[in-house]
Amino acid sequence: MNAAVDRIASAVLYEGYLLYPYRPSAVKNRQRFNFGVLYPRACAEPSGERWFLESELLVEGPPEGLVEARLRFLRISERQAERPAGENGGPLRFEPADQVTVDGRAYRSWQEAVECDVSLGGRTLGSLAAEPAREHRSLPAEEERELLRDHEGRVEGALRRVQQPLQVTLTASALGLGPGLCRLRLRAENTTARPFPCSARATMLEGSLVSAHVVATAAGARFVSLLEPPAELQAAAQGCTQAGNWPVLVGDRERRDTVLCSPIILYDFPEIARESAGDLFDSTEIDEILSLRVLTLSEEEKREVRESDERARALLERTESLSAADWSAMHGVLRRLCAPGEEER
């Protein structure tokens, strides 16, 4: 994945990861991870939630053309603050706490996220038409404890991070529609078998694929725009169905070798505005508005932001350091409309 495509895919991956006002105690926007959630099938089917995504794409190329697919998602990590329990000098034990303060810094219980992916290596269109390809990945449960020491090296607390097991399946198949044209079907499933309490969304998220999306690439073949297909392929494009995603072309306009199956609606060849100072994790808002709102946080609220999440801390520090030129760039820009492929001035 080239750098331009990676920036778009990463923006999609972290859409909804943090929502203003970016802190655990906030009443507004407490429900994070709103986009592209694939819940465990056992929970999703009875409640009508989504446990899979499926994309149908049009590919122009010979049977020897290669395609690859990569499913990307966030895996929830529950971060539990702990304080020491027991007598001094005895075995090191801990008990849960809402937060632990070490040398004046508070460490809070909250959710974090870990980037994961499942890749389906290069397959020819001909082989996918003959037999579907499938990649299954089992992610085992993981647990780690980070000891928190003061400036003298004494253990004053800990952060225990727990990730639940996941079962993920990525499948690709192809159907020939005529000489040099086929329909590529990509399907990602959360087949996690562990029984999850399905009554609470927060618990279901522990076994979910969050911000799930697929990036498909081709070699010796090209994808067809499903938003603006050529006239002769409109009927074929309309015959493609999507479930839980919105496929758009990304990357090089001439090569048309990459598609992003996005959980949010985009247009073909989306770009990150060069005026954007950095990730705000809520791209349905305007950078300037969110950045100005960040500056209205009280000192206590800012302290909580810094203590809650490393990405939130970096966001706050970046916003507080914006220059006058940065603010001016975000305030508005007028671009000249140009034809596709024509250089912007």
N, C-alpha and C positions, 0 to 999 in steps of 0.2 A: 504494500500500500504506500503510495507516494505521500509526500508531506501535506499537499493540499487536501487530498482525500482524507488523510488521518485527522486533520483539523476539523473537518466537517463531521466525521464519524465520532470523534471524541466529544464534540459539542452535543451531539445527539445522545451519546452514552451518559453524559452527566446532566442532561436536561431534567430538572426536577430534583436533583441530588440535594441541593440546598435551595430553600425558598426564603425570600426576605420576610422577616427580619433576621434570619440566619442564627437563631439561638434556641436552645432547648425549651426555655421557659415561655417563649412567645405563644400567645393565644392564636394569632393569625398564622395561617399556612403551616400548621403543625404536621399535616399529612404530606410527607415527602414521597419521592419515587412514583410520580403519577403516570408516567408514560412507559409503554412497552413492557408491562409486567406480565410474565407468564407464570401463573400460580401452579402449585402441584395439582396434577390432574384429579386426584382424589377429592380435593377441595373445590376445584374449579367447576367440575361438571355439575354437581348438585346445586351450586349457587349461580350458575350461568356466567361465571368469570372465564377468562381466556387462559388456556394452558398450552396453546400452540400458535405459531404464526405460519402462514403459507403465502408464497409469492409465485406467480406465473409471469415469466419474462419471455420476450421475443428475442431470438438470437439469429443473426444472419451469418452463415459460414458453412464450410464443408463438414462432413462427419469427423474429419481429423481435428477440427477446432477444439481447443482445450478450454475448460472452465474450472474455476476453483471457487469455493464458498467458505466463508468464515463467519461463524456466529459469535457475536460479542455481547457481553452482558456484565452487570454488576452482581456480585454475591454479597449478601448482607452479613456483616460481622457485628455481633452484639458486644459492645464494650461495657464491661461492668467494673466500676470503681470498687476497690476493696480496702479496708483498713485492717491493721494487724489485730489479731485476737489471741488471747492467752497471756501467760506470764512471761516477763522478760527472761531471756535465757533458755526458755523452753523451745519446743519445736515451732517452726515458723508456720503460723496458720493465719487465715484471713477470713473476714466476714464482709458481706455486701454492704455498700454505702452509696448514697446518692452522689457524693463527691468526697475526694480526699485532697487535703491541702498540704503541700510539701514546699518548704522555703517560700511561702507566700503565693505559690501558684496552685490553683485549684484544678483537679483532674475530675471530670464529670463522667457519669454513665450516659451513654448515648449509642446511636448506631453509626457504624462506619460501613464502607463498601470496598470490595476488592475486585479488580478487573479480572475477567475470565474470558476465555474463548475456546471454541471448538472448531477445528478446521477440517474441511474435506478437500484433500489434495487434488491435483490436476486429473481430470477425467475428460475423455473425448466425448463429443456430442453423440457420436455413434454408439459408444459403449453405454451411455446413459439411456439411449433409446432402447437398447437391447435389455438392460437390466439396471434397476435403480442402485445407486451407491448410498451407503449408510455409514455414519460414524457415530458410535455411542461412547459417551464419556461418563464415568462414575467419579464424582468428587467426594472423597471421604470427609467425615466430620473432622474438624480441626479445633484445637484449643491451645492457647498459649497464655502465659502470665508474664507481664512485664513488671519487674520490681521498680518501685519509685524510691530513690534514696535522697536524703538531704545532703547538704554541702559537706557533712562530715562522714558520709558513706553509710549512715544508718538507714535501714529500710523503714519507711514511714507509710507505705501503702503499696498498692499494686493495681494494674489494669489487666483484667482477664478478658480475652477476646475469644469468642466462640462462633464457629461457623457450622451450620447444619449440613448433613450430606445432601448431595444433589445427583440426579440422574438426568442426563441430557442426550437427546438424539437429534442429529442433523441428517436429512435425506435429500438427495437430488435425483431427478429423473428427467427425461426429455421425450418429446413427441414430435415426430416429423410432420410438418405442415405443407411441405412441397420442396422442390429443389432449392437447397441453400437456405432453408428457413425451418426453424423448430421452436417449440414452446418448451422452455426450461422451467421446471417446477422445483422450488426449494421449500422445505418444510422443517421447522425447528419445533421440538416438543420438550416440555418439562415432564418427564416420566418418573419423577421422584416417587418412590414407593413408600417411604416412611410415613406413618400416619401422623398428620399434623392436626392440631386443634383448629378447626375451620371457623370458629366463632369470632375470632379477632383478626383483623387485617394485619396488625403488627406481627402476630405469630405466623400467619400465612406467608408473610414476606420473607421470613427466615428460610423458607424452602422454595423461594421463587427465583426466577431469572428476571432481573430488573433492567429496564432500558434495553431489552433484547432487540437486536437488529442483525441483519445479515449483509455482508459486503461480498458481492460476486464479481469476479474478474474473468476476462476472456483473453485467449491468445490464439491468433489465427481466425478470429471471429469477432463480430461486433454486435452490441446490444441495440435494440430499437427503442426509441422514446415511446413510452406509453401515454405520455401527456400530449405530445405533438407528433404522432406517427405520420409517415408519408401516406399520401392518399391511397396508394395501392395496398397498404398494410393496415388501414384503419379497421377493417372488419376483424382481422386477426388480433389486433390490439384490444378491441372491445371484447373479444372472446377470452381474454386473460382475466382471471379472478384473483382477488387478494383477500387475505384474512389477517387482520391485525397489523398491517403495515402498508406503506405507501412507497413503491419503488420509483426512484429517480436516477437519471444519469449523473455521474460525478466524475471529476478528473478532466482528462483531455477531451475537448470537444470534437477533435478530428478523429481520434482513435475510437471513441465510444466503447471503451473496453472495461468499464467499471460501472456497477449499479449498487446503489445503497437502498436496501429495503428498510425504510425508516419507520419508526413508530409514530412520528409526527409528520404533518403535511409539509412538504417542501416543493420546490420547483426544480427542473433539470439544471444541473451544474450550479448548485448553490455555492455561495462564497461567504467567508467571514469578512465583515466590513473591516477595512484596514484602519478605520477610526476607533474600533473597539480596543479598549485598553487591556482587556483580559476577560476571562470567564466570569459570568455572573450566575450561571446555573439556572437561569430562568429566562430563556430566549423569547418567551411570549411578551416580555416587557421591553422597554427601551433603555439602553445603557445609561443615558443621561439621567433619566428619572430614577432608576434604581441607585445609581451612584450618589445622586443628591440626597436620596432618602437615607443611605448609609451614614452620611455625615450628620443626620439629625439624631442618631443614636446617642444616648447619654453615655457618660464614661463608664457607668456600671454595666450598661448593655454591651458596650464595646469590650469590656473585660470578659463578659460571658461569651461573646463571639470568639475571642482569642482562645478561650479555654475549651471550646466545644469541639473544634474540628480544625485540622491543619489547613484545609482548603479555605475554610471560612476566615481563618487568621490571615492567610495570604491575600484573600480578597479585600479584607479590611485595610491591611497595610498598603496595598496597591492603591486603593481608592483615596486614602488619606494623603498619599504622596503625589497625586495627579497634579500636573502643572497647569498653568493658565492656558497653554497651547493645547493640552490634552482636553480640557473642558471645552475649548472653542471648537475643536474638531468634532466632539460628540454633539455639539449643539445643532448641527445641521450641515448638510452638504448637497450641492446641486450637481448632478452628473448629466452629461449629454447622452440622450438616448441614441443607441447605435444598433445596427443590424447584427445578427448573430455572427460571431467570428471577426467582426470589425473591432479594431483596437479602440478602447475607450480613451477619451482625452479630458 
